[in-house]
Amino acid sequence: MGIHDGHREKMRHRFCETGLEGFADHEALELLLYYAIPRRDTNELAHRLLARYGSLAALLQAPLEDLQRTEGIGESAAVFLKLVPAFVYQAQRSAAGQDTILNSTEKAGRYLLARFAGERNEVIYQLCLDRKGKLLACKRLSEGGSAAAELNIRRLVENALISSASAVILSHNHPSGIALPSREDYTTTRRVQEALATIGVELLDHIIVAEDDYVSLADSGILQR
């Protein structure tokens, strides 16, 4: 048994008994790192990581390349730390997609907040719905830089046809953290509404997400339902 094995076993047993209840942030991180760095003391590394990033949330959102610049974090450990929030997000998306009804702005907004969580670049999503508001498909249309993503309206129309959608909700995020629509957002909304109308599909809303906030162009009176 190695010098740290006894301590690791106590930490694992503690977690199995109580979960993370009562664990300090550095202890939870130390435990997590056991499974990425099996043969080294991870206590000191956990303290250094939290000192560098300030919180667990900031650590898990850090770029892969930046994590690897921390002494003691190799490629495997950095990928492992990025995998944890990505896996949780994937599980949340999977659960959210089961018989999801988006028949109100609030429901659509909550769904989209989860979709955009952790995104650093501008991303465009298309939600395809049936007449009762049931989600038929959620399509990631494009991803751009921190300022803009390009919308392919032809692809959007094809997605609506393939999904047999009766209605569509368009959504994109503002990485700046401000959800207010721009003039370009108004223009894009009108173009999408007109394109969908040619195939008998309604554009229900265009929702702009920024961090934990969102703005509905339909509720704002900009998009006439």
Beta strands, then each sheet from edge to edge (+ up, - down):
strand 1: 123-129
strand 2: 135-143
strand 3: 167-173
strand 4: 202-210
strand 5: 213-216
sheet 1: 2+ 1- 3+ 4+ 5-
end
